[in-house]
């Protein structure tokens, strides 16, 4: 490991993350971050020459259906569990200020 993790490093990371850590948490995270970096060092030691970079080990493709409009006649079933409804529509609380002009 190039640089050991000490309490000042953990406190700096916590400050950058806007976290207020107790002294016990700083000691706990110091050990955990040290373990993570030690594991990363182990991974760096693995010879990956000739291995093509990839995002997933299996070839993946999205299987999507065609987006064709279709009639929907069961509005009552769709609205059956709605907390609020107004006629054939879901009723939701207003999220914009009425005078905002949006």
C-alpha positions in Angstrom: 0.0 0.0 0.0 1.4 3.4 -0.9 0.0 5.4 2.0 -1.4 4.0 5.2 -4.8 5.2 6.4 -4.6 7.1 9.6 -7.2 9.0 11.6 -6.4 12.3 9.9 -7.2 10.8 6.5 -10.5 9.3 7.8 -11.4 12.7 9.3 -10.6 14.5 6.0 -12.7 12.1 4.0 -15.5 12.5 6.6 -15.3 16.3 6.3 -15.4 16.1 2.5 -18.4 13.8 2.8 -20.0 16.2 5.3 -20.1 13.4 8.0 -19.8 14.0 11.7 -18.0 10.9 13.0 -17.4 10.0 16.6 -13.9 9.0 17.7 -15.1 5.3 17.7 -16.4 5.6 14.2 -13.1 7.1 13.0 -11.2 4.2 14.4 -13.7 1.7 12.9 -13.6 3.3 9.5 -9.8 3.5 9.6 -9.6 -0.2 9.9 -12.3 -0.8 7.3 -10.7 1.6 4.7 -7.3 -0.1 5.4 -8.8 -3.5 4.7 -10.4 -2.2 1.4 -7.2 -0.7 0.2 -5.3 -3.9 1.1 -7.8 -5.9 -1.0 -7.4 -3.4 -3.9 -3.6 -4.0 -3.7 -4.3 -7.8 -4.0 -6.3 -7.1 -7.1 -3.6 -4.9 -8.6 -1.2 -7.9 -8.3 -3.3 -10.0 -10.7 -1.9 -10.3 -14.2 -4.6 -9.0 -16.5 -2.4 -8.7 -19.6 -4.4 -9.8 -22.7 -7.7 -9.6 -20.9 -10.2 -7.4 -22.7 -12.0 -4.9 -20.4 -15.7 -5.5 -20.0 -18.7 -4.2 -18.1 -20.4 -7.6 -17.6 -19.2 -11.2 -18.0 -22.2 -12.1 -20.2 -23.3 -10.6 -23.4 -26.4 -8.6 -22.5 -29.0 -7.0 -24.7 -32.2 -5.2 -23.8 -35.2 -7.1 -24.9 -38.0 -4.6 -25.3 -41.4 -4.9 -26.7 -42.6 -2.5 -29.4 -44.2 0.6 -27.8 -47.5 0.4 -29.6 -50.5 2.2 -28.1 -53.4 -0.1 -27.2 -56.8 0.5 -25.8 -57.2 0.2 -22.0 -60.7 -0.4 -20.8 -60.3 -1.4 -17.1 -59.8 2.0 -15.5 -61.7 1.0 -12.4 -59.2 -1.9 -11.8 -56.3 0.5 -12.3 -57.8 3.0 -9.8 -59.0 0.4 -7.3 -56.1 1.0 -4.9 -55.5 4.7 -5.5 -55.6 6.7 -2.3 -57.4 9.5 -4.1 -59.2 9.6 -7.4 -61.3 12.1 -9.3 -63.6 10.5 -11.8 -61.5 8.4 -14.1 -58.2 10.0 -13.0 -55.7 9.6 -10.2 -55.8 12.6 -7.9 -52.5 13.8 -6.4 -51.5 16.7 -4.2 -50.3 19.8 -6.1 -46.6 20.0 -6.4 -46.3 23.4 -8.0 -47.2 26.7 -6.5 -50.5 27.8 -8.1 -49.1 31.3 -8.9 -45.8 30.0 -10.3 -46.9 30.2 -13.9 -45.6 26.8 -14.8 
